[in-house]
Amino acid sequence: MLIHSASQLITLAGSPQRGRDLGRLGIIPNGAVLIRDGVIIETGTTLDLLNKYPDEERLDADGKAMLPGFVDAHTHLVWAGDRAVEFEMRLQGKSYMEIMTAGGGIASTVKATRAADHETLLHESRARANAMFSYGTTTAETKTGYGLALKTELAQMAVLLQLDHEGPLEIVPTFLAAHAIPTEYAGREDAYTQLICAEMLPALKDWWHHKAANKPLPFVDVFCEKGAFNLDQTLQIFTAARSLGFPLKAHVDEFENLGGAALASELGATSVDHVVKTSAAEIQLLGRSKTAVVSLPCTPFGLADAHYTPAKDLLAADAILALATDLNPGTAWCESMQFVIALACRTLKLTPAQALAAATINAAYATGRSATIGSLEAGKQADLLILSVEDYRHLAYRFGGNLVRTVIKKGIVYPQ
């Protein structure tokens, strides 16, 4: 299929974009792209490709902007229930950590998720996955973490595998048993840490080889934060995970700076996420590392918190900055990467081009998939969006709606 007559064909060709290089879009005016068997064969101008491939099936982009599918690099897609009551509590002055200490927060979602059967989890999560896809997200990293026991963590992982199999949203799975300390281990944080290291991670690897042997191992993530897992516990979990061959991710510095960013990057983590209260020294370290920084602006927005990822400092340090929704029931029930782009321009002070690159090629890097997705280049998977507007900058300029007219996933067209 030859998709032609795009006002802007935004290729984002090249490697992930570091530091001040962020925002290199590679725009081809009046662009076209040739797809065969779900793979991009060639990009170029409409005139050149129509002349070169006169007999191809055609799809007219009708003078609208065309770009890679969004990659959402951090989500918590699978859960049961909601936490609308807690949202009201926050408006009444309670902090996130106060709600969590009182048995709310993650613990309340864990209770609901543990009580839900497979079909309930699948049904509720599928609706969110479909909404994400309709807003232009073609690949999403998504985590367990609302089970906090081996049985329910694997139940969440089973839902992720089924959703990935069903499609069209492609899922990059992450194991997050280290999301919080379960209530039954209150005061015994080290014992729960040991349970993850000695029992859960080996069991996950065995389970994975039986259920998904043809897929790469999932990421292992840790919420390194006061009230969750301290630096030593994080090191223990990462050491155990690395010894079993799992790639690493980390939640760090959302509320306090514990040193998790330095630890994770030194251990070769693919990404560190949140990165709000990160020290100046660690920002410089991240700028020299291969670890991506995933900013989640919906989270402080959802908490009405004035503190956001220091994106300008990170870019000045030459870091690899990506964006994600942090879709979750407590702080950021948002399925739209379009809203993330708009929010990032206002709160992180990114340009529209920088935000778009952070939501595509850099987000693909943060999920370990930049070799196959995140840009429109020959040999990559044919994941594309045709917008309803002629200029990509409307993604940042406007907010609250949906500017995606057509989603193309692995060469299959999904009109809105």
Sine and cosine of phi, psi and omega as CSV:
sin_phi,cos_phi,sin_psi,cos_psi,sin_omega,cos_omega
0.00,0.00,0.71,-0.70,0.05,-1.00
-0.95,-0.31,0.92,-0.39,0.05,-1.00
-1.00,-0.09,0.83,-0.56,-0.20,-0.98
-0.72,-0.69,0.15,-0.99,0.11,-0.99
0.89,0.45,0.64,0.77,0.15,-0.99
-0.99,0.14,0.75,-0.66,0.02,-1.00
-0.85,0.52,-0.67,0.74,0.07,-1.00
-0.72,-0.69,0.88,-0.47,0.18,-0.98
-0.99,-0.13,0.95,-0.30,-0.10,-1.00
-1.00,-0.08,0.97,-0.26,-0.16,-0.99
-1.00,0.04,-0.56,0.83,-0.10,-0.99
0.80,0.61,0.54,0.84,-0.06,-1.00
-0.90,0.43,0.58,-0.82,0.01,-1.00
0.91,-0.42,-0.07,-1.00,-0.06,-1.00
-0.98,0.22,0.19,-0.98,0.10,-1.00
-0.79,0.62,0.51,-0.86,-0.19,-0.98
-0.98,-0.20,0.88,-0.48,-0.05,-1.00
-1.00,-0.06,0.57,-0.82,0.23,-0.97
0.76,0.65,-0.76,-0.65,-0.08,-1.00
-0.95,0.31,-0.13,0.99,0.08,-1.00
-0.97,0.23,-0.21,0.98,-0.03,-1.00
-0.87,0.50,0.75,-0.66,0.02,-1.00
0.93,-0.36,0.17,0.98,0.03,-1.00
-0.99,0.11,0.98,-0.18,-0.20,-0.98
-1.00,0.02,-0.42,0.91,-0.03,-1.00
0.89,0.46,0.79,0.61,-0.09,-1.00
-0.98,0.20,0.75,-0.66,0.15,-0.99
-0.95,-0.32,0.94,-0.35,0.05,-1.00
-0.91,0.41,0.57,-0.82,-0.04,-1.00
0.75,0.66,0.81,0.58,-0.15,-0.99
-1.00,0.00,0.24,-0.97,0.03,-1.00
-0.53,-0.84,0.39,-0.92,0.02,-1.00
-0.64,-0.77,0.69,-0.72,0.04,-1.00
-0.97,-0.23,0.77,-0.64,-0.03,-1.00
-0.85,-0.53,0.70,-0.72,0.16,-0.99
-0.64,-0.76,0.72,-0.69,0.05,-1.00
0.79,0.61,0.64,0.77,0.08,-1.00
0.97,0.23,0.17,0.98,-0.05,-1.00
-0.82,-0.57,0.59,-0.81,0.07,-1.00
-0.97,0.26,0.80,-0.59,0.01,-1.00
-0.99,-0.11,-0.66,0.75,-0.07,-1.00
-0.31,-0.95,0.53,-0.85,0.17,-0.99
-0.84,-0.54,0.41,-0.91,0.01,-1.00
0.10,-1.00,-0.27,-0.96,0.05,-1.00
-0.98,0.18,0.41,-0.91,0.03,-1.00
-0.85,0.53,-0.70,0.72,-0.02,-1.00
-0.86,0.50,-0.73,0.69,-0.04,-1.00
-0.90,0.43,-0.72,0.69,-0.10,-1.00
-0.97,0.26,-0.56,0.83,0.07,-1.00
-0.91,0.41,-0.60,0.80,0.05,-1.00
-0.94,0.34,-0.60,0.80,-0.07,-1.00
-0.97,0.23,-0.55,0.83,-0.06,-1.00
-0.79,-0.61,0.94,0.34,-0.11,-0.99
-0.95,0.33,-0.32,0.95,-0.11,-0.99
-0.98,-0.22,0.08,1.00,-0.02,-1.00
-0.96,0.29,0.54,-0.84,0.22,-0.97
-0.85,0.53,0.61,-0.80,-0.12,-0.99
-0.85,-0.53,0.50,-0.86,0.15,-0.99
-0.74,-0.68,0.84,-0.54,-0.07,-1.00
-1.00,0.04,0.87,-0.49,0.07,-1.00
-0.98,0.22,-0.13,0.99,0.20,-0.98
0.86,0.51,0.63,0.78,0.07,-1.00
0.95,0.32,0.37,0.93,0.03,-1.00
-0.97,-0.25,0.28,-0.96,0.01,-1.00
-0.96,0.28,0.59,-0.81,0.02,-1.00
-0.76,-0.65,0.66,-0.75,-0.14,-0.99
-0.44,-0.90,0.19,-0.98,0.06,-1.00
-0.90,0.43,0.46,-0.89,0.13,-0.99
-0.87,0.49,0.56,-0.83,0.05,-1.00
-0.93,0.37,0.55,-0.83,0.12,-0.99
-0.91,-0.42,0.89,-0.46,0.02,-1.00
-1.00,-0.04,0.95,-0.32,-0.21,-0.98
-1.00,0.04,0.08,1.00,0.00,-1.00
-0.29,-0.96,0.96,-0.29,0.06,-1.00
-0.63,-0.78,0.35,-0.94,0.11,-0.99
-0.85,-0.53,0.95,0.31,-0.23,-0.97
-0.94,0.35,-0.58,0.82,-0.18,-0.98
-0.99,-0.15,0.93,-0.37,0.12,-0.99
-0.36,-0.93,0.17,-0.99,0.09,-1.00
-0.87,-0.50,0.51,-0.86,0.09,-1.00
0.99,0.15,-0.30,-0.95,0.01,-1.00
-0.47,-0.89,0.10,-0.99,0.01,-1.00
-0.73,-0.68,0.70,0.72,0.00,-1.00
-0.89,0.46,-0.55,0.84,0.02,-1.00
-0.88,0.47,-0.65,0.76,-0.01,-1.00
-0.92,0.38,-0.54,0.84,0.06,-1.00
-0.86,0.50,-0.69,0.73,0.04,-1.00
-0.90,0.43,-0.62,0.79,0.03,-1.00
-0.88,0.48,-0.65,0.76,0.01,-1.00
-0.90,0.44,-0.61,0.79,0.03,-1.00
-0.92,0.40,-0.39,0.92,0.05,-1.00
-1.00,0.05,0.03,1.00,0.12,-0.99
0.93,-0.37,-0.05,1.00,0.02,-1.00
-0.98,0.21,0.66,-0.75,0.04,-1.00
-0.99,0.12,0.28,-0.96,0.03,-1.00
-0.85,0.53,-0.71,0.71,-0.04,-1.00
-0.94,0.35,-0.55,0.84,0.06,-1.00
-0.91,0.42,-0.68,0.74,0.03,-1.00
-0.90,0.44,-0.66,0.75,0.00,-1.00
-0.90,0.44,-0.68,0.73,0.00,-1.00
-0.90,0.44,-0.52,0.86,-0.02,-1.00
-0.99,0.12,0.15,0.99,0.03,-1.00
0.99,-0.11,0.04,1.00,0.07,-1.00
-1.00,-0.01,-0.48,-0.88,0.03,-1.00
0.90,0.44,-0.61,-0.79,-0.05,-1.00
-0.83,0.56,-0.61,0.79,-0.06,-1.00
-0.86,0.50,-0.59,0.80,-0.02,-1.00
-0.94,0.34,-0.60,0.80,0.06,-1.00
-0.94,0.34,-0.58,0.82,0.08,-1.00
-0.86,0.51,-0.69,0.72,0.00,-1.00
-0.87,0.48,-0.71,0.71,-0.01,-1.00
-0.94,0.35,-0.62,0.79,-0.03,-1.00
-0.95,0.33,-0.64,0.77,0.06,-1.00
-0.88,0.48,-0.55,0.83,-0.06,-1.00
-0.99,0.14,-0.24,0.97,-0.08,-1.00
-1.00,0.09,0.59,-0.81,0.09,-1.00
-1.00,0.08,0.08,-1.00,-0.08,-1.00
-0.86,0.52,-0.70,0.71,-0.06,-1.00
-0.91,0.41,-0.60,0.80,0.04,-1.00
-0.90,0.43,-0.74,0.67,0.02,-1.00
-0.88,0.48,-0.68,0.73,-0.02,-1.00
-0.90,0.44,-0.72,0.69,-0.04,-1.00
-0.89,0.46,-0.74,0.67,-0.05,-1.00
-0.93,0.37,-0.63,0.78,-0.03,-1.00
-0.96,0.28,-0.58,0.81,0.02,-1.00
-0.88,0.47,-0.64,0.77,0.01,-1.00
-0.87,0.49,-0.65,0.76,0.02,-1.00
-0.93,0.35,-0.65,0.76,0.02,-1.00
-0.88,0.48,-0.68,0.74,0.01,-1.00
-0.91,0.42,-0.60,0.80,0.05,-1.00
-0.91,0.41,-0.68,0.74,0.05,-1.00
-0.84,0.54,-0.71,0.70,-0.03,-1.00
-0.90,0.44,-0.63,0.77,-0.02,-1.00
-0.91,0.42,-0.44,0.90,0.05,-1.00
-1.00,0.03,0.04,1.00,0.12,-0.99
0.97,-0.25,0.07,1.00,0.08,-1.00
-0.99,0.16,0.88,-0.47,-0.02,-1.00
-0.98,-0.21,-0.34,0.94,0.09,-1.00
-0.64,-0.77,0.66,-0.75,0.01,-1.00
-0.66,-0.75,0.76,-0.65,0.24,-0.97
-0.97,0.23,0.71,-0.71,0.00,-1.00
-0.53,-0.85,0.54,-0.84,-0.26,-0.97
-0.91,-0.42,0.44,-0.90,0.32,-0.95
-0.98,0.18,-0.36,-0.93,0.09,-1.00
0.85,-0.52,0.00,1.00,0.07,-1.00
-0.92,-0.40,0.39,0.92,0.10,-0.99
-0.93,-0.37,-0.76,0.65,0.02,-1.00
0.83,0.56,0.42,0.91,0.16,-0.99
-0.49,-0.87,0.51,-0.86,-0.14,-0.99
-0.83,0.56,-0.71,0.70,-0.06,-1.00
-0.86,0.51,-0.73,0.68,-0.08,-1.00
-0.99,0.17,-0.46,0.89,0.12,-0.99
-0.91,0.41,-0.67,0.74,0.04,-1.00
-0.94,0.35,-0.52,0.85,0.07,-1.00
-0.89,0.45,-0.65,0.76,0.08,-1.00
-0.91,0.42,-0.67,0.74,0.01,-1.00
-0.89,0.46,-0.59,0.80,0.03,-1.00
-0.90,0.44,-0.61,0.79,0.06,-1.00
-0.90,0.43,-0.66,0.75,0.03,-1.00
-0.88,0.48,-0.69,0.73,0.02,-1.00
-0.90,0.43,-0.63,0.77,0.01,-1.00
-0.92,0.38,-0.67,0.74,0.03,-1.00
-0.90,0.44,-0.64,0.77,0.04,-1.00
-0.90,0.44,-0.63,0.77,0.02,-1.00
-0.92,0.39,-0.66,0.75,0.00,-1.00
-0.92,0.39,-0.64,0.77,-0.09,-1.00
0.91,0.42,-0.15,-0.99,-0.02,1.00
-0.98,0.22,-0.28,0.96,0.03,-1.00
-0.91,0.41,0.79,-0.62,0.05,-1.00
-1.00,0.00,0.70,-0.71,-0.13,-0.99
-0.89,-0.46,0.73,-0.68,0.14,-0.99
-0.97,-0.26,0.94,-0.33,-0.16,-0.99
-1.00,0.09,0.53,-0.85,0.04,-1.00
-0.70,-0.72,0.67,-0.74,0.01,-1.00
-0.99,-0.11,0.88,-0.48,-0.09,-1.00
-0.80,-0.60,0.79,0.62,0.11,-0.99
-0.88,0.47,-0.40,0.92,0.03,-1.00
-1.00,-0.02,0.78,0.63,0.02,-1.00
-1.00,-0.02,-0.58,0.81,0.01,-1.00
-0.29,-0.96,0.22,-0.97,0.11,-0.99
-1.00,0.07,0.86,-0.51,0.01,-1.00
-0.90,0.43,0.44,-0.90,-0.09,-1.00
-0.85,0.52,-0.54,0.84,-0.01,-1.00
-0.95,0.32,-0.20,0.98,0.06,-1.00
-0.93,-0.36,0.28,0.96,0.02,-1.00
-0.83,0.55,0.79,-0.61,-0.05,-1.00
0.99,0.14,-0.07,1.00,0.01,-1.00
-0.80,-0.60,0.77,0.64,-0.08,-1.00
-0.88,0.48,-0.64,0.77,0.00,-1.00
-0.91,0.41,-0.57,0.82,0.02,-1.00
-0.91,0.40,-0.64,0.77,0.04,-1.00
-0.92,0.39,-0.62,0.78,0.06,-1.00
-0.86,0.52,-0.70,0.72,0.02,-1.00
-0.91,0.42,-0.58,0.81,0.05,-1.00
-0.88,0.48,-0.69,0.72,0.04,-1.00
-0.87,0.49,-0.73,0.68,-0.09,-1.00
-0.93,0.36,-0.72,0.69,-0.17,-0.99
-1.00,0.04,-0.46,0.89,-0.09,-1.00
-0.88,-0.47,-0.78,0.62,-0.13,-0.99
-0.92,0.40,-0.75,0.67,-0.08,-1.00
-0.91,0.41,-0.71,0.70,0.09,-1.00
-0.88,0.47,-0.62,0.78,0.02,-1.00
-0.92,0.40,-0.62,0.79,0.06,-1.00
-0.87,0.49,-0.69,0.73,-0.03,-1.00
-0.90,0.44,-0.68,0.73,0.05,-1.00
-0.89,0.46,-0.71,0.70,-0.01,-1.00
-0.87,0.49,-0.68,0.73,-0.04,-1.00
-0.89,0.46,-0.66,0.75,-0.02,-1.00
-0.92,0.40,-0.44,0.90,0.06,-1.00
-0.99,0.12,-0.58,0.81,-0.13,-0.99
-0.99,-0.11,-0.48,0.87,-0.14,-0.99
-0.53,-0.85,0.74,0.67,-0.11,-0.99
-0.88,0.47,-0.41,0.91,-0.02,-1.00
-1.00,0.10,-0.03,1.00,-0.04,-1.00
-0.94,-0.35,0.49,-0.87,0.08,-1.00
-0.89,0.45,0.43,-0.90,0.00,-1.00
-0.86,0.51,0.54,-0.84,0.05,-1.00
-0.94,0.34,0.30,-0.95,0.16,-0.99
-0.94,0.35,0.41,-0.91,0.21,-0.98
-0.90,-0.44,0.78,-0.62,-0.12,-0.99
-0.86,-0.51,0.45,-0.89,0.08,-1.00
-0.69,-0.72,0.69,-0.72,0.11,-0.99
-1.00,0.02,1.00,-0.06,-0.02,-1.00
-1.00,0.02,0.98,-0.19,-0.13,-0.99
-0.28,-0.96,0.48,-0.88,0.10,-0.99
-0.85,0.52,0.76,-0.65,-0.06,-1.00
1.00,-0.02,-0.14,0.99,0.05,-1.00
-0.85,-0.52,-0.97,-0.23,-0.04,-1.00
-0.88,-0.48,0.78,-0.63,-0.01,-1.00
-0.98,0.18,-0.02,-1.00,-0.11,-0.99
-0.90,0.43,-0.66,0.75,-0.01,-1.00
-0.92,0.39,-0.67,0.74,0.03,-1.00
-0.91,0.42,-0.62,0.78,0.05,-1.00
-0.88,0.47,-0.70,0.72,0.03,-1.00
-0.87,0.49,-0.68,0.74,0.01,-1.00
-0.86,0.50,-0.72,0.69,-0.03,-1.00
-0.92,0.39,-0.69,0.72,0.01,-1.00
-0.90,0.44,-0.64,0.77,0.02,-1.00
-0.89,0.46,-0.70,0.72,0.03,-1.00
-0.91,0.42,-0.67,0.74,-0.02,-1.00
-0.91,0.42,-0.71,0.70,0.00,-1.00
-0.88,0.47,-0.61,0.79,-0.01,-1.00
-0.91,0.42,-0.41,0.91,0.02,-1.00
-1.00,-0.08,-0.03,1.00,0.07,-1.00
1.00,-0.06,0.14,0.99,-0.01,-1.00
-0.98,0.20,0.68,-0.74,0.17,-0.99
-0.96,0.27,0.35,-0.94,-0.19,-0.98
-0.89,-0.46,0.53,-0.85,0.21,-0.98
-0.66,-0.76,0.28,-0.96,0.00,-1.00
-0.50,-0.86,0.68,-0.73,0.27,-0.96
-0.99,0.11,0.84,-0.54,-0.01,-1.00
-0.64,-0.77,0.52,-0.86,0.24,-0.97
0.83,0.56,0.57,0.82,0.08,-1.00
-0.95,0.33,-0.69,0.73,-0.03,-1.00
-0.89,-0.46,-0.57,0.82,0.00,-1.00
-0.63,-0.78,0.43,-0.90,0.00,-1.00
-1.00,-0.05,0.95,-0.30,-0.01,-1.00
-0.96,-0.27,-0.10,0.99,-0.08,-1.00
1.00,-0.09,0.18,0.98,-0.04,-1.00
-0.92,0.38,-0.53,0.85,0.00,-1.00
-0.90,0.43,-0.70,0.71,0.03,-1.00
-0.90,0.44,-0.71,0.70,-0.01,-1.00
-0.87,0.50,-0.76,0.65,-0.06,-1.00
-0.90,0.44,-0.70,0.71,-0.02,-1.00
-0.92,0.39,-0.61,0.79,0.03,-1.00
-0.91,0.42,-0.47,0.88,0.03,-1.00
-1.00,0.02,0.06,1.00,0.08,-1.00
0.99,0.13,0.45,0.89,0.03,-1.00
-0.86,0.50,0.60,-0.80,0.04,-1.00
-0.92,0.39,-0.60,0.80,0.04,-1.00
-0.47,-0.88,0.41,-0.91,0.27,-0.96
-0.88,-0.48,0.67,-0.74,-0.20,-0.98
-0.83,-0.55,0.48,-0.88,-0.16,-0.99
1.00,0.08,-0.98,0.19,0.09,-1.00
0.78,0.63,0.88,0.48,0.00,-1.00
-0.98,-0.21,-0.76,0.65,-0.06,-1.00
-0.98,-0.17,0.43,0.90,-0.07,-1.00
-0.93,0.36,0.66,-0.76,-0.04,-1.00
-0.94,0.34,0.35,-0.94,0.02,-1.00
-0.88,0.48,-0.62,0.78,0.00,-1.00
-0.91,0.42,-0.64,0.77,0.01,-1.00
-0.95,0.32,-0.53,0.85,0.08,-1.00
-0.88,0.48,-0.68,0.73,0.05,-1.00
-0.90,0.43,-0.64,0.77,0.03,-1.00
-0.89,0.46,-0.69,0.72,0.03,-1.00
-0.89,0.45,-0.57,0.82,0.02,-1.00
-0.91,0.40,-0.39,0.92,0.03,-1.00
-0.99,-0.12,-0.08,1.00,-0.12,-0.99
-0.99,-0.16,0.12,-0.99,0.10,-0.99
-1.00,-0.07,0.05,1.00,-0.02,-1.00
-0.99,0.15,0.80,-0.60,0.05,-1.00
-0.97,0.23,0.45,-0.89,0.11,-0.99
-0.95,-0.32,0.87,-0.49,-0.01,-1.00
-0.97,-0.23,0.93,-0.37,0.05,-1.00
-1.00,0.03,0.62,-0.79,-0.08,-1.00
-0.80,-0.60,0.96,0.29,-0.12,-0.99
-0.91,0.41,-0.36,0.93,0.04,-1.00
-0.90,0.43,-0.42,0.91,-0.09,-1.00
-0.95,0.31,-0.82,0.57,0.10,-0.99
-0.89,0.45,-0.54,0.84,0.09,-1.00
-0.87,0.50,-0.72,0.69,0.00,-1.00
-0.91,0.42,-0.48,0.88,0.01,-1.00
-1.00,-0.03,-0.02,1.00,-0.11,-0.99
0.81,0.58,0.65,0.76,0.01,-1.00
-0.99,-0.16,0.68,-0.74,-0.05,-1.00
-0.99,0.16,-0.13,0.99,-0.11,-0.99
-0.99,-0.14,0.84,-0.54,0.01,-1.00
-0.85,-0.53,0.23,-0.97,0.09,-1.00
-0.80,0.60,0.76,-0.65,0.02,-1.00
-0.97,0.25,0.96,0.28,-0.15,-0.99
-0.88,0.48,-0.66,0.75,-0.03,-1.00
-0.88,0.47,-0.65,0.76,0.03,-1.00
-0.91,0.41,-0.65,0.76,0.01,-1.00
-0.91,0.42,-0.67,0.74,0.02,-1.00
-0.92,0.39,-0.61,0.79,0.05,-1.00
-0.90,0.44,-0.48,0.87,0.02,-1.00
-1.00,0.09,-0.04,1.00,0.05,-1.00
0.99,0.17,0.47,0.88,0.00,-1.00
-0.98,0.21,0.30,-0.95,0.08,-1.00
-1.00,-0.10,0.96,-0.29,-0.10,-0.99
-0.98,-0.20,0.78,-0.63,0.06,-1.00
-0.83,-0.56,0.23,-0.97,0.02,-1.00
-0.83,-0.56,0.44,-0.90,0.06,-1.00
-0.37,-0.93,0.25,-0.97,-0.03,-1.00
-0.99,0.14,-0.52,0.85,-0.23,-0.97
0.87,0.50,0.54,0.84,0.03,-1.00
-0.69,0.72,0.89,-0.46,0.01,-1.00
-0.30,-0.95,0.30,-0.95,-0.12,-0.99
-0.99,0.17,-0.22,0.98,-0.12,-0.99
-0.99,-0.11,-0.68,0.73,-0.15,-0.99
-0.83,-0.55,-0.33,0.94,-0.15,-0.99
-0.45,-0.89,0.94,0.35,0.07,-1.00
-0.99,0.16,0.99,0.11,-0.05,-1.00
-0.63,-0.78,0.86,-0.51,-0.01,-1.00
-0.99,-0.10,0.01,1.00,-0.21,-0.98
-0.96,-0.29,0.93,-0.38,0.15,-0.99
-0.93,0.36,-0.37,0.93,0.09,-1.00
-0.89,0.46,-0.67,0.74,0.03,-1.00
-0.92,0.40,-0.61,0.79,0.03,-1.00
-0.87,0.50,-0.70,0.72,0.03,-1.00
-0.87,0.50,-0.74,0.68,0.01,-1.00
-0.88,0.48,-0.67,0.74,-0.02,-1.00
-0.93,0.37,-0.65,0.76,-0.02,-1.00
-0.89,0.45,-0.57,0.82,0.04,-1.00
-0.92,0.40,-0.55,0.84,-0.05,-1.00
-1.00,0.07,-0.59,0.81,-0.12,-0.99
-0.98,-0.21,-0.54,0.84,0.04,-1.00
-1.00,-0.09,-0.14,0.99,-0.01,-1.00
0.89,0.46,0.58,0.82,0.11,-0.99
-0.99,0.14,0.44,-0.90,0.18,-0.98
-0.98,0.21,0.31,-0.95,0.07,-1.00
-0.83,0.56,-0.62,0.79,0.01,-1.00
-0.92,0.39,-0.66,0.75,0.03,-1.00
-0.90,0.44,-0.69,0.73,-0.01,-1.00
-0.90,0.44,-0.64,0.77,0.01,-1.00
-0.91,0.41,-0.69,0.72,0.04,-1.00
-0.89,0.45,-0.60,0.80,0.01,-1.00
-0.93,0.37,-0.42,0.91,-0.03,-1.00
-1.00,-0.06,-0.01,1.00,-0.05,-1.00
-0.78,-0.63,-1.00,0.03,-0.11,-0.99
-0.91,0.42,-0.65,0.76,0.01,-1.00
-0.96,0.28,-0.55,0.83,0.07,-1.00
-0.93,0.38,-0.57,0.82,0.09,-1.00
-0.89,0.46,-0.66,0.75,0.05,-1.00
-0.88,0.48,-0.66,0.75,-0.03,-1.00
-0.92,0.38,-0.28,0.96,0.07,-1.00
-0.97,-0.24,0.08,1.00,0.00,-1.00
0.97,0.23,0.32,0.95,-0.11,-0.99
-0.86,-0.50,0.29,0.96,-0.12,-0.99
-0.94,0.35,-0.23,0.97,0.06,-1.00
-0.96,0.28,-0.34,0.94,-0.10,-0.99
-0.84,-0.54,-0.37,0.93,-0.05,-1.00
-0.67,-0.74,0.09,-1.00,0.12,-0.99
0.99,-0.17,-0.24,0.97,0.04,-1.00
-0.50,-0.86,0.26,-0.97,0.01,-1.00
-0.97,-0.24,1.00,-0.06,-0.04,-1.00
-0.66,-0.75,0.49,-0.87,0.02,-1.00
-0.83,0.56,0.73,-0.68,0.01,-1.00
1.00,-0.08,-0.25,0.97,0.01,-1.00
-1.00,0.03,0.31,-0.95,0.02,-1.00
-0.88,0.47,0.64,-0.77,-0.05,-1.00
-0.99,0.11,0.97,0.22,0.07,-1.00
-0.93,-0.36,0.96,-0.28,-0.11,-0.99
-0.70,-0.71,0.36,-0.93,0.12,-0.99
-0.82,-0.57,0.68,-0.74,0.23,-0.97
-0.95,-0.31,0.85,-0.53,-0.02,-1.00
-0.99,0.13,0.14,-0.99,0.08,-1.00
-1.00,-0.09,0.11,0.99,-0.03,-1.00
-0.78,-0.62,0.29,-0.96,-0.07,-1.00
-1.00,0.05,-0.31,0.95,-0.15,-0.99
-0.80,-0.60,0.82,-0.58,-0.05,-1.00
-0.87,0.49,-0.40,0.92,-0.06,-1.00
-0.90,0.44,-0.30,0.95,0.08,-1.00
-0.89,0.46,-0.42,0.91,0.05,-1.00
-0.86,0.50,-0.55,0.84,0.02,-1.00
-1.00,-0.04,-0.58,0.81,-0.07,-1.00
-0.92,0.39,-0.67,0.74,-0.02,-1.00
-0.98,-0.22,0.36,-0.93,0.04,-1.00
-0.42,-0.91,0.44,-0.90,0.05,-1.00
0.99,-0.11,-0.18,0.98,0.03,-1.00
-0.89,-0.46,-0.33,-0.94,0.00,-1.00
-0.73,-0.68,0.93,-0.38,-0.04,-1.00
-0.99,-0.13,0.16,0.99,0.03,-1.00
-1.00,-0.01,0.86,-0.51,0.03,-1.00
-1.00,0.02,-0.65,0.76,-0.07,-1.00
-0.61,-0.79,0.70,-0.71,0.13,-0.99
-0.94,-0.34,0.72,-0.69,0.06,-1.00
-0.86,-0.51,0.89,-0.46,-0.05,-1.00
-0.87,-0.50,0.87,-0.49,-0.04,-1.00
0.80,0.60,0.61,0.80,0.05,-1.00
0.99,0.10,-0.05,1.00,0.01,-1.00
-0.99,-0.11,0.73,-0.68,-0.10,-1.00
-1.00,-0.02,0.78,-0.62,0.05,-1.00
-0.85,-0.52,1.00,-0.04,0.04,-1.00
-0.91,0.41,0.51,-0.86,0.03,-1.00
-0.99,0.15,0.00,0.00,0.00,0.00
